[in-house]
Amino acid sequence: MEVQWLGIFPGVFTGLVLGLTGSGGAIIAVPLLIFGLGATVAEAAPVALLSVGVSAAVATYSSFRQKIVRYRTASLIAGTGMLITPAGVWVAQQFSDALLTVLFSAVLIYAAWYMYRKRRESATQPEMAVSSPCQLDLESGRLIWTIPCARGLLASGATTGFLSGLLGVGGGFIIIPALRKVSDLPMKTLIATALSITALISLSGVVSATSMGFMNWALALPFTAGTITGTLVGKRYAHSFDEAKLQRGFAILAWCIAFGMLVKVIYMESAFS
């Protein structure tokens, strides 16, 4: 196995984004692998899952020590996602690279729009309290389990798992909005829980891709090493930057990448037609 050491450089950039913004690692990893190293979406997705999953697991360790992870919530969402992820991995191999690229671009555009809009709204108006299916027990700090609550968490897990397997995405940019919609968990607890879910679902995707023979370890190992390094550096210096500006900057970068991917698909299709 000839290790593709050039993969460490886009890995470092992915880690920097993850460490500075707290999300967006997987969503930026796949385009970097495509443009920087010539990988297809189906090849890049498992590599992105491995790198972001390992980084999320490292970040989750301190949250476990602080006891702010909601274990039952994470177990239900991650368990559902881990069951669905192999289906997404298999479906990805049945689609053409052009179709997967278009789907990925659409998800990237939506994620960037959601992030930009949320940051803009939070800067211009106070956050309003909304009724959610999963209410927090103020005494225990745990969620009050009801049928609507469980249904919302199951739907979040299924969506996250399928997108993780299909496109190599499904980390914080999907889980955090989903948890915010169905629960009223404090943001610190919500992020910690989302990281643990990301780590578990990513693990399922990595195992599935490896068992089906779709994991490119020669590319995955250096890319993951770079992602971990970049994440540690980004987390160390994240306090030096304005969070809102970082999020908006990431959203604009994501839009540019998404449109670049669409242009690439259109060019390739016209060239071979």
Backbone as CSV, one residue per row, in Angstrom:
resi,resn,N_x,N_y,N_z,CA_x,CA_y,CA_z,C_x,C_y,C_z
1,MET,0.847,-1.199,0.000,0.000,0.000,0.000,0.879,1.244,0.000
2,GLU,0.786,2.023,-1.071,1.564,3.253,-1.180,0.777,4.409,-0.571
3,VAL,1.249,4.905,0.568,0.541,5.961,1.286,0.629,7.274,0.515
4,GLN,-0.510,7.919,0.324,-0.571,9.189,-0.402,-0.400,10.344,0.595
5,TRP,0.861,10.674,0.849,1.173,11.638,1.901,0.669,13.043,1.611
6,LEU,0.397,13.345,0.330,-0.147,14.668,0.012,-1.504,14.893,0.674
7,GLY,-2.167,13.796,1.074,-3.465,13.908,1.738,-3.402,14.591,3.086
8,ILE,-2.191,14.721,3.643,-2.081,15.345,4.958,-2.399,16.834,4.893
9,PHE,-2.145,17.482,3.751,-2.351,18.930,3.651,-3.831,19.316,3.628
10,PRO,-4.667,18.713,2.768,-6.103,19.013,2.887,-6.674,18.554,4.219
11,GLY,-6.056,17.529,4.826,-6.495,17.085,6.146,-6.273,18.156,7.207
12,VAL,-5.132,18.814,7.148,-4.837,19.892,8.105,-5.840,21.028,7.946
13,PHE,-6.154,21.385,6.695,-7.124,22.464,6.466,-8.499,22.077,6.998
14,THR,-8.901,20.818,6.760,-10.178,20.338,7.287,-10.204,20.444,8.805
15,GLY,-9.125,20.036,9.443,-9.046,20.116,10.896,-9.101,21.540,11.412
16,LEU,-8.462,22.460,10.698,-8.511,23.866,11.102,-9.941,24.386,11.071
17,VAL,-10.681,24.043,10.008,-12.085,24.458,9.922,-12.884,23.866,11.075
18,LEU,-12.668,22.581,11.348,-13.382,21.904,12.426,-13.044,22.513,13.778
19,GLY,-11.764,22.793,14.001,-11.348,23.346,15.286,-11.789,24.778,15.494
20,LEU,-11.795,25.583,14.426,-12.155,26.994,14.547,-13.657,27.217,14.619
21,THR,-14.421,26.441,13.854,-15.868,26.678,13.776,-16.681,25.706,14.615
22,GLY,-16.102,24.562,14.991,-16.831,23.564,15.764,-17.705,22.671,14.903
23,SER,-17.749,22.892,13.611,-18.542,22.064,12.692,-17.986,22.263,11.292
24,GLY,-18.599,21.571,10.333,-18.199,21.768,8.946,-17.017,20.942,8.498
25,GLY,-16.501,20.047,9.368,-15.335,19.268,8.998,-15.598,18.348,7.818
26,ALA,-16.622,17.502,7.933,-16.910,16.546,6.863,-17.375,17.250,5.595
27,ILE,-18.135,18.310,5.756,-18.698,18.987,4.598,-17.612,19.672,3.774
28,ILE,-16.470,19.973,4.405,-15.368,20.594,3.680,-14.334,19.558,3.259
29,ALA,-14.317,18.399,3.932,-13.321,17.368,3.645,-13.522,16.765,2.260
30,VAL,-14.767,16.451,1.918,-15.035,15.799,0.636,-14.619,16.676,-0.552
31,PRO,-14.991,17.959,-0.613,-14.534,18.791,-1.742,-13.015,18.905,-1.820
32,LEU,-12.338,18.979,-0.666,-10.878,19.074,-0.681,-10.258,17.807,-1.267
33,LEU,-10.817,16.660,-0.926,-10.314,15.400,-1.478,-10.579,15.311,-2.980
34,ILE,-11.716,15.859,-3.410,-12.062,15.815,-4.836,-11.169,16.743,-5.652
35,PHE,-11.069,18.004,-5.224,-10.307,18.986,-5.984,-8.803,18.827,-5.787
36,GLY,-8.401,18.518,-4.538,-6.972,18.455,-4.244,-6.304,17.168,-4.658
37,LEU,-7.017,16.045,-4.559,-6.385,14.745,-4.782,-7.078,13.906,-5.855
38,GLY,-8.094,14.474,-6.513,-8.728,13.794,-7.623,-9.604,12.616,-7.253
39,ALA,-10.059,12.554,-6.006,-10.925,11.459,-5.581,-12.349,11.695,-6.073
40,THR,-13.116,10.615,-6.214,-14.537,10.745,-6.510,-15.290,10.937,-5.196
41,VAL,-16.571,11.314,-5.289,-17.365,11.503,-4.073,-17.458,10.195,-3.297
42,ALA,-17.677,9.076,-4.006,-17.797,7.782,-3.348,-16.503,7.379,-2.655
43,GLU,-15.345,7.751,-3.220,-14.052,7.450,-2.599,-13.776,8.371,-1.416
44,ALA,-14.166,9.644,-1.561,-13.854,10.635,-0.535,-14.725,10.494,0.705
45,ALA,-15.970,10.050,0.543,-16.906,10.000,1.659,-16.415,9.158,2.834
46,PRO,-15.965,7.904,2.633,-15.478,7.123,3.778,-14.242,7.738,4.444
47,VAL,-13.369,8.339,3.628,-12.169,8.988,4.186,-12.573,10.155,5.082
48,ALA,-13.547,10.936,4.621,-14.036,12.063,5.421,-14.655,11.575,6.724
49,LEU,-15.418,10.486,6.659,-16.039,9.939,7.871,-14.987,9.516,8.886
50,LEU,-13.934,8.864,8.410,-12.881,8.420,9.325,-12.202,9.599,10.006
51,SER,-11.806,10.592,9.225,-11.057,11.725,9.781,-11.895,12.533,10.765
52,VAL,-13.140,12.825,10.380,-14.002,13.631,11.248,-14.463,12.817,12.451
53,GLY,-14.694,11.517,12.246,-15.105,10.664,13.364,-14.040,10.579,14.441
54,VAL,-12.787,10.404,14.020,-11.690,10.340,14.988,-11.537,11.673,15.710
55,SER,-11.617,12.766,14.966,-11.508,14.097,15.577,-12.644,14.341,16.567
56,ALA,-13.856,13.916,16.208,-15.004,14.077,17.107,-14.829,13.256,18.368
57,ALA,-14.272,12.041,18.221,-14.040,11.191,19.389,-13.036,11.830,20.347
58,VAL,-11.994,12.436,19.781,-10.997,13.123,20.619,-11.636,14.292,21.359
59,ALA,-12.474,15.058,20.637,-13.132,16.212,21.254,-14.168,15.786,22.289
60,THR,-14.757,14.590,22.120,-15.788,14.117,23.038,-15.221,13.708,24.388
61,TYR,-13.961,13.337,24.420,-13.361,12.807,25.651,-13.516,13.769,26.824
62,SER,-13.207,15.045,26.588,-13.318,16.022,27.683,-14.765,16.227,28.098
63,SER,-15.699,16.103,27.147,-17.118,16.267,27.469,-17.621,15.129,28.357
64,PHE,-17.127,13.928,28.131,-17.490,12.805,28.986,-17.007,13.034,30.406
65,ARG,-15.811,13.590,30.531,-15.262,13.855,31.865,-16.081,14.920,32.585
66,GLN,-16.655,15.868,31.815,-17.483,16.905,32.426,-18.917,16.440,32.658
67,LYS,-19.259,15.254,32.155,-20.582,14.653,32.333,-21.697,15.532,31.758
68,ILE,-21.453,16.066,30.564,-22.467,16.913,29.928,-23.052,16.250,28.686
69,VAL,-22.635,15.009,28.397,-23.197,14.277,27.267,-24.484,13.589,27.705
70,ARG,-25.548,13.757,26.947,-26.807,13.079,27.228,-26.753,11.688,26.581
71,TYR,-26.451,10.696,27.418,-26.130,9.364,26.917,-27.304,8.698,26.199
72,ARG,-28.491,8.778,26.765,-29.635,8.099,26.154,-29.999,8.743,24.820
73,THR,-29.936,10.064,24.766,-30.212,10.766,23.512,-29.195,10.388,22.445
74,ALA,-27.913,10.421,22.837,-26.856,10.067,21.900,-26.984,8.616,21.442
75,SER,-27.339,7.724,22.358,-27.452,6.301,22.017,-28.582,6.057,21.025
76,LEU,-29.729,6.727,21.224,-30.870,6.523,20.337,-30.578,7.055,18.938
77,ILE,-30.062,8.286,18.842,-29.771,8.878,17.540,-28.656,8.116,16.841
78,ALA,-27.567,7.849,17.572,-26.426,7.162,16.976,-26.787,5.731,16.595
79,GLY,-27.554,5.053,17.457,-27.953,3.686,17.144,-28.762,3.611,15.868
80,THR,-29.710,4.526,15.720,-30.511,4.575,14.500,-29.639,4.903,13.296
81,GLY,-28.784,5.899,13.465,-27.901,6.291,12.369,-26.956,5.187,11.956
82,MET,-26.432,4.443,12.927,-25.487,3.357,12.618,-26.164,2.227,11.847
83,LEU,-27.463,2.033,12.083,-28.197,1.013,11.338,-28.450,1.438,9.893
84,ILE,-28.634,2.754,9.678,-28.976,3.276,8.348,-27.728,3.573,7.514
85,THR,-26.609,3.893,8.166,-25.397,4.290,7.447,-24.949,3.287,6.388
86,PRO,-24.922,1.973,6.677,-24.504,1.024,5.628,-25.345,1.120,4.361
87,ALA,-26.632,1.420,4.507,-27.487,1.576,3.325,-27.021,2.767,2.494
88,GLY,-26.650,3.861,3.164,-26.147,5.023,2.440,-24.844,4.732,1.726
89,VAL,-23.946,3.967,2.388,-22.676,3.591,1.758,-22.927,2.766,0.498
90,TRP,-23.861,1.822,0.588,-24.155,0.956,-0.563,-24.783,1.764,-1.696
91,VAL,-25.734,2.632,-1.368,-26.404,3.433,-2.393,-25.406,4.327,-3.114
92,ALA,-24.423,4.864,-2.370,-23.423,5.748,-2.984,-22.659,5.048,-4.095
93,GLN,-22.417,3.747,-3.940,-21.679,3.003,-4.957,-22.529,2.707,-6.195
94,GLN,-23.833,2.855,-6.081,-24.717,2.587,-7.215,-24.939,3.830,-8.070
95,PHE,-24.663,5.020,-7.519,-24.887,6.265,-8.241,-23.638,6.664,-9.021
96,SER,-23.843,7.435,-10.080,-22.706,7.985,-10.821,-22.056,9.095,-9.998
97,ASP,-20.780,9.339,-10.295,-20.071,10.390,-9.563,-20.692,11.753,-9.828
98,ALA,-21.199,11.961,-11.045,-21.821,13.245,-11.382,-23.054,13.489,-10.526
99,LEU,-23.886,12.461,-10.367,-25.098,12.613,-9.565,-24.757,12.847,-8.102
100,LEU,-23.769,12.107,-7.588,-23.353,12.297,-6.194,-22.792,13.697,-5.976
101,THR,-22.064,14.205,-6.957,-21.505,15.551,-6.839,-22.607,16.601,-6.777
102,VAL,-23.632,16.427,-7.617,-24.766,17.361,-7.595,-25.482,17.294,-6.252
103,LEU,-25.721,16.090,-5.743,-26.371,15.933,-4.441,-25.543,16.560,-3.334
104,PHE,-24.242,16.318,-3.380,-23.369,16.892,-2.355,-23.391,18.411,-2.416
105,SER,-23.350,18.964,-3.624,-23.374,20.424,-3.775,-24.658,21.008,-3.208
106,ALA,-25.774,20.318,-3.443,-27.064,20.798,-2.925,-27.070,20.806,-1.402
107,VAL,-26.548,19.734,-0.794,-26.465,19.671,0.675,-25.540,20.755,1.202
108,LEU,-24.420,20.972,0.520,-23.449,21.988,0.949,-24.052,23.387,0.872
109,ILE,-24.783,23.680,-0.208,-25.421,24.992,-0.353,-26.441,25.214,0.765
110,TYR,-27.243,24.167,1.054,-28.236,24.291,2.125,-27.572,24.492,3.482
111,ALA,-26.518,23.714,3.753,-25.834,23.828,5.046,-25.247,25.220,5.228
112,ALA,-24.641,25.753,4.163,-24.055,27.095,4.242,-25.132,28.152,4.447
113,TRP,-26.242,28.000,3.731,-27.346,28.958,3.884,-27.904,28.920,5.305
114,TYR,-28.077,27.718,5.850,-28.619,27.581,7.200,-27.675,28.226,8.223
115,MET,-26.382,27.958,8.070,-25.407,28.507,9.008,-25.361,30.034,8.921
116,TYR,-25.357,30.554,7.704,-25.298,32.003,7.519,-26.548,32.665,8.081
117,ARG,-27.713,32.087,7.809,-28.970,32.669,8.272,-29.061,32.657,9.789
118,LYS,-28.660,31.528,10.397,-28.742,31.422,11.858,-27.827,32.431,12.532
119,ARG,-26.637,32.580,12.000,-25.700,33.546,12.587,-26.225,34.969,12.446
120,ARG,-26.839,35.246,11.300,-27.366,36.598,11.074,-28.545,36.868,11.994
121,GLU,-29.410,35.858,12.170,-30.565,36.036,13.049,-30.148,36.214,14.506
122,SER,-29.160,35.433,14.938,-28.714,35.524,16.329,-28.042,36.857,16.625
123,ALA,-27.494,37.474,15.561,-26.832,38.768,15.756,-27.821,39.927,15.766
124,THR,-29.003,39.738,15.155,-29.945,40.843,15.030,-31.140,40.753,15.964
125,GLN,-31.417,39.555,16.523,-32.559,39.427,17.399,-32.301,38.384,18.469
126,PRO,-32.853,38.547,19.659,-32.649,37.570,20.714,-33.314,36.248,20.371
127,GLU,-32.730,35.166,20.907,-33.277,33.836,20.639,-34.604,33.666,21.364
128,MET,-35.622,33.234,20.628,-36.955,33.060,21.184,-37.128,31.643,21.706
129,ALA,-37.810,31.536,22.806,-38.086,30.223,23.365,-39.209,29.570,22.571
130,VAL,-38.960,28.354,22.107,-39.964,27.630,21.337,-40.237,26.298,22.000
131,SER,-41.458,25.830,21.806,-41.840,24.548,22.369,-41.258,23.437,21.502
132,SER,-40.584,22.474,22.113,-39.977,21.374,21.388,-40.500,20.056,21.927
133,PRO,-40.448,18.988,21.123,-40.968,17.688,21.567,-40.238,17.142,22.783
134,CYS,-38.952,17.410,22.895,-38.147,16.897,24.007,-37.875,18.021,25.001
135,GLN,-38.609,18.021,26.100,-38.447,19.049,27.118,-37.411,18.615,28.156
136,LEU,-36.721,19.604,28.706,-35.661,19.338,29.669,-36.204,19.364,31.089
137,ASP,-35.872,18.331,31.863,-36.193,18.294,33.283,-35.157,19.151,34.018
138,LEU,-35.576,20.284,34.552,-34.644,21.239,35.149,-33.947,20.683,36.385
139,GLU,-34.585,19.746,37.071,-33.977,19.187,38.282,-32.860,18.195,37.957
140,SER,-33.135,17.282,37.025,-32.146,16.251,36.691,-31.217,16.647,35.545
141,GLY,-31.653,17.637,34.740,-30.860,18.031,33.586,-30.995,17.082,32.417
142,ARG,-31.951,16.145,32.498,-32.164,15.171,31.440,-33.447,15.476,30.682
143,LEU,-33.563,14.874,29.494,-34.763,15.075,28.693,-35.911,14.227,29.226
144,ILE,-37.121,14.767,29.106,-38.330,14.024,29.481,-38.768,13.238,28.246
145,TRP,-38.741,11.923,28.345,-39.002,11.081,27.182,-40.496,10.911,26.936
146,THR,-40.901,11.245,25.710,-42.271,11.057,25.260,-42.225,10.439,23.863
147,ILE,-43.377,10.024,23.346,-43.422,9.448,22.002,-43.005,10.472,20.939
148,PRO,-43.514,11.722,20.975,-43.044,12.714,19.991,-41.548,12.969,20.092
149,CYS,-41.024,12.952,21.326,-39.588,13.164,21.517,-38.796,12.040,20.854
150,ALA,-39.178,10.784,21.157,-38.476,9.639,20.586,-38.584,9.631,19.063
151,ARG,-39.765,9.997,18.541,-39.967,10.028,17.096,-39.042,11.053,16.437
152,GLY,-38.919,12.229,17.045,-38.047,13.260,16.497,-36.584,12.847,16.515
153,LEU,-36.156,12.201,17.592,-34.770,11.754,17.695,-34.479,10.639,16.691
154,LEU,-35.433,9.722,16.507,-35.254,8.639,15.541,-35.130,9.183,14.119
155,ALA,-35.965,10.168,13.790,-35.903,10.771,12.456,-34.561,11.469,12.240
156,SER,-34.074,12.141,13.272,-32.768,12.808,13.178,-31.664,11.793,12.947
157,GLY,-31.719,10.675,13.669,-30.701,9.647,13.513,-30.721,9.008,12.139
158,ALA,-31.920,8.747,11.615,-32.038,8.117,10.298,-31.490,9.027,9.198
159,THR,-31.851,10.313,9.261,-31.371,11.270,8.258,-29.861,11.416,8.308
160,THR,-29.336,11.561,9.528,-27.891,11.723,9.698,-27.143,10.497,9.217
161,GLY,-27.642,9.315,9.568,-26.972,8.086,9.174,-26.934,7.895,7.672
162,PHE,-28.051,8.141,6.999,-28.107,7.939,5.549,-27.192,8.920,4.822
163,LEU,-27.227,10.205,5.211,-26.371,11.198,4.561,-24.894,10.933,4.849
164,SER,-24.592,10.417,6.036,-23.200,10.083,6.361,-22.688,9.004,5.430
165,GLY,-23.480,7.961,5.223,-23.050,6.895,4.338,-23.036,7.294,2.881
166,LEU,-24.022,8.078,2.459,-24.162,8.450,1.050,-23.112,9.451,0.592
167,LEU,-22.890,10.498,1.395,-22.051,11.612,0.961,-20.867,11.893,1.872
168,GLY,-20.769,11.160,2.995,-19.671,11.423,3.920,-19.914,12.650,4.770
169,VAL,-21.165,13.103,4.850,-21.516,14.255,5.684,-22.500,13.780,6.745
170,GLY,-22.877,14.674,7.629,-23.850,14.279,8.642,-23.346,14.512,10.048
171,GLY,-22.329,15.358,10.161,-21.809,15.663,11.479,-22.578,16.785,12.147
172,GLY,-21.823,17.727,12.721,-22.442,18.781,13.507,-23.433,19.631,12.748
173,PHE,-23.202,19.856,11.449,-24.084,20.771,10.718,-25.476,20.181,10.524
174,ILE,-25.633,18.855,10.667,-26.954,18.241,10.604,-27.478,17.932,11.998
175,ILE,-26.645,17.345,12.844,-27.093,16.884,14.157,-27.460,18.053,15.064
176,ILE,-26.636,19.103,15.078,-26.904,20.231,15.973,-28.231,20.919,15.640
177,PRO,-28.496,21.286,14.359,-29.825,21.854,14.052,-30.966,20.905,14.381
178,ALA,-30.756,19.590,14.148,-31.804,18.620,14.445,-32.101,18.567,15.941
179,LEU,-31.064,18.565,16.755,-31.258,18.533,18.207,-31.889,19.829,18.710
180,ARG,-31.518,20.939,18.102,-32.103,22.225,18.500,-33.593,22.276,18.162
181,LYS,-33.966,21.591,17.092,-35.365,21.604,16.665,-36.241,20.740,17.555
182,VAL,-35.700,19.602,18.026,-36.532,18.658,18.780,-36.323,18.731,20.291
183,SER,-35.329,19.503,20.756,-35.063,19.554,22.194,-34.706,20.973,22.627
184,ASP,-34.695,21.181,23.945,-34.267,22.474,24.481,-33.006,22.310,25.325
185,LEU,-32.113,21.438,24.879,-30.848,21.225,25.586,-29.997,22.497,25.539
186,PRO,-29.259,22.791,26.608,-28.316,23.915,26.567,-27.278,23.684,25.479
187,MET,-26.774,24.760,24.879,-25.886,24.627,23.735,-24.630,23.824,24.065
188,LYS,-24.069,24.011,25.251,-22.859,23.274,25.617,-23.124,21.776,25.639
189,THR,-24.253,21.377,26.229,-24.633,19.967,26.273,-24.980,19.460,24.880
190,LEU,-25.648,20.287,24.098,-26.062,19.906,22.750,-24.848,19.609,21.871
191,ILE,-23.839,20.465,21.921,-22.640,20.266,21.106,-21.892,19.013,21.540
192,ALA,-21.767,18.810,22.858,-21.077,17.625,23.363,-21.792,16.351,22.934
193,THR,-23.116,16.360,23.006,-23.905,15.195,22.601,-23.775,14.963,21.095
194,ALA,-23.800,16.049,20.319,-23.675,15.939,18.863,-22.316,15.353,18.472
195,LEU,-21.257,15.730,19.176,-19.929,15.201,18.878,-19.859,13.699,19.119
196,SER,-20.467,13.245,20.212,-20.453,11.807,20.497,-21.251,11.033,19.438
197,ILE,-22.362,11.623,18.979,-23.160,10.993,17.928,-22.359,10.925,16.623
198,THR,-21.676,12.015,16.293,-20.856,12.059,15.083,-19.797,10.971,15.099
199,ALA,-19.141,10.805,16.246,-18.093,9.790,16.361,-18.652,8.388,16.130
200,LEU,-19.803,8.089,16.722,-20.384,6.749,16.611,-20.887,6.455,15.194
201,ILE,-21.599,7.415,14.605,-22.130,7.200,13.255,-20.993,7.112,12.236
202,SER,-19.971,7.926,12.413,-18.813,7.863,11.522,-18.142,6.496,11.614
203,LEU,-18.062,5.958,12.829,-17.474,4.630,13.010,-18.240,3.583,12.206
204,SER,-19.556,3.671,12.228,-20.381,2.731,11.465,-20.099,2.852,9.976
205,GLY,-19.971,4.079,9.494,-19.677,4.285,8.080,-18.319,3.744,7.686
206,VAL,-17.332,3.939,8.553,-15.982,3.444,8.281,-15.966,1.915,8.235
207,VAL,-16.619,1.283,9.209,-16.673,-0.182,9.248,-17.395,-0.727,8.007
208,SER,-18.504,-0.074,7.644,-19.267,-0.522,6.475,-18.441,-0.387,5.193
209,ALA,-17.797,0.784,5.023,-16.997,1.004,3.814,-15.823,0.032,3.740
210,THR,-15.219,-0.250,4.902,-14.090,-1.182,4.927,-14.537,-2.599,4.582
211,SER,-15.647,-3.039,5.169,-16.140,-4.396,4.920,-16.581,-4.590,3.467
212,MET,-17.057,-3.506,2.834,-17.475,-3.586,1.426,-16.321,-3.330,0.459
213,GLY,-15.130,-3.031,0.997,-13.957,-2.810,0.160,-13.878,-1.446,-0.470
214,PHE,-14.551,-0.434,0.124,-14.593,0.898,-0.467,-13.650,1.897,0.216
215,MET,-12.952,1.495,1.275,-12.094,2.425,2.009,-10.696,2.459,1.403
216,ASN,-10.234,3.647,1.040,-8.887,3.858,0.511,-7.973,4.244,1.677
217,TRP,-7.381,3.241,2.317,-6.573,3.492,3.511,-5.304,4.274,3.203
218,ALA,-4.764,4.104,1.992,-3.558,4.840,1.619,-3.794,6.343,1.643
219,LEU,-5.013,6.753,1.358,-5.382,8.171,1.415,-5.929,8.546,2.779
220,ALA,-6.647,7.618,3.406,-7.342,7.926,4.662,-6.388,8.188,5.827
221,LEU,-5.314,7.422,5.919,-4.422,7.543,7.083,-3.733,8.913,7.157
222,PRO,-3.065,9.378,6.084,-2.449,10.710,6.176,-3.479,11.830,6.301
223,PHE,-4.613,11.684,5.623,-5.644,12.718,5.708,-6.164,12.835,7.144
224,THR,-6.390,11.700,7.796,-6.868,11.707,9.185,-5.835,12.291,10.124
225,ALA,-4.559,11.944,9.913,-3.485,12.509,10.741,-3.454,14.032,10.605
226,GLY,-3.623,14.515,9.377,-3.649,15.959,9.164,-4.853,16.612,9.812
227,THR,-6.020,15.932,9.759,-7.240,16.482,10.355,-7.106,16.620,11.863
228,ILE,-6.550,15.602,12.511,-6.367,15.664,13.966,-5.431,16.801,14.332
229,THR,-4.329,16.941,13.573,-3.376,18.021,13.842,-4.028,19.387,13.668
230,GLY,-4.747,19.552,12.568,-5.414,20.828,12.310,-6.475,21.150,13.340
231,THR,-7.204,20.129,13.809,-8.244,20.341,14.816,-7.645,20.843,16.120
232,LEU,-6.557,20.240,16.547,-5.906,20.655,17.795,-5.394,22.087,17.692
233,VAL,-4.823,22.438,16.551,-4.330,23.812,16.349,-5.500,24.786,16.296
234,GLY,-6.557,24.423,15.564,-7.717,25.303,15.451,-8.393,25.552,16.785
235,LYS,-8.555,24.499,17.589,-9.192,24.656,18.898,-8.360,25.546,19.809
236,ARG,-7.045,25.475,19.676,-6.172,26.279,20.530,-6.308,27.765,20.253
237,TYR,-6.524,28.122,18.976,-6.561,29.536,18.598,-7.967,30.035,18.266
238,ALA,-8.979,29.187,18.480,-10.345,29.576,18.123,-10.809,30.808,18.887
239,HIS,-10.356,30.950,20.154,-10.798,32.092,20.982,-10.263,33.421,20.466
240,SER,-9.272,33.369,19.588,-8.677,34.602,19.073,-9.496,35.226,17.949
241,PHE,-10.520,34.519,17.475,-11.320,34.995,16.354,-12.764,35.194,16.773
242,ASP,-13.454,36.064,16.047,-14.874,36.290,16.299,-15.671,35.118,15.726
243,GLU,-16.441,34.449,16.574,-17.145,33.239,16.162,-18.137,33.506,15.030
244,ALA,-18.888,34.587,15.135,-19.888,34.890,14.107,-19.227,35.122,12.747
245,LYS,-18.097,35.831,12.738,-17.396,36.079,11.481,-16.823,34.794,10.903
246,LEU,-16.346,33.906,11.774,-15.836,32.630,11.309,-16.942,31.813,10.636
247,GLN,-18.108,31.770,11.275,-19.222,31.006,10.722,-19.679,31.579,9.383
248,ARG,-19.765,32.904,9.305,-20.171,33.520,8.034,-19.123,33.285,6.959
249,GLY,-17.855,33.379,7.346,-16.784,33.123,6.392,-16.820,31.693,5.876
250,PHE,-17.102,30.751,6.784,-17.206,29.358,6.370,-18.386,29.165,5.413
251,ALA,-19.489,29.828,5.690,-20.665,29.710,4.829,-20.350,30.201,3.415
252,ILE,-19.663,31.332,3.309,-19.306,31.876,1.988,-18.349,30.928,1.267
253,LEU,-17.367,30.391,2.014,-16.432,29.427,1.429,-17.173,28.195,0.922
254,ALA,-18.131,27.712,1.700,-18.899,26.531,1.307,-19.693,26.792,0.032
255,TRP,-20.282,27.985,-0.086,-21.015,28.339,-1.310,-20.085,28.301,-2.522
256,CYS,-18.910,28.879,-2.374,-17.959,28.911,-3.492,-17.561,27.495,-3.905
257,ILE,-17.308,26.636,-2.921,-16.925,25.251,-3.220,-18.063,24.515,-3.917
258,ALA,-19.289,24.709,-3.411,-20.452,24.026,-3.990,-20.648,24.421,-5.447
259,PHE,-20.570,25.716,-5.731,-20.745,26.160,-7.115,-19.578,25.697,-7.987
260,GLY,-18.375,25.629,-7.398,-17.235,25.102,-8.140,-17.437,23.640,-8.517
261,MET,-18.007,22.854,-7.613,-18.285,21.450,-7.891,-19.335,21.307,-8.986
262,LEU,-20.342,22.162,-8.955,-21.373,22.115,-9.988,-20.796,22.475,-11.360
263,VAL,-19.934,23.473,-11.395,-19.291,23.864,-12.658,-18.440,22.716,-13.186
264,LYS,-17.758,22.020,-12.285,-16.922,20.889,-12.695,-17.779,19.791,-13.321
265,VAL,-18.932,19.500,-12.708,-19.825,18.464,-13.244,-20.329,18.853,-14.625
266,ILE,-20.771,20.111,-14.759,-21.293,20.583,-16.048,-20.217,20.501,-17.129
267,TYR,-18.973,20.891,-16.765,-17.871,20.857,-17.731,-17.556,19.431,-18.144
268,MET,-17.495,18.511,-17.167,-17.167,17.128,-17.465,-18.242,16.481,-18.326
269,GLU,-19.500,16.767,-17.992,-20.597,16.174,-18.746,-20.622,16.698,-20.180
270,SER,-20.364,17.996,-20.345,-20.354,18.556,-21.709,-19.157,18.068,-22.509
271,ALA,-18.036,17.807,-21.823,-16.834,17.360,-22.514,-16.980,15.931,-23.051
272,PHE,-17.756,15.105,-22.333,-17.891,13.708,-22.738,-19.192,13.428,-23.488
273,SER,-20.000,14.471,-23.676,-21.269,14.274,-24.392,-21.069,14.429,-25.905
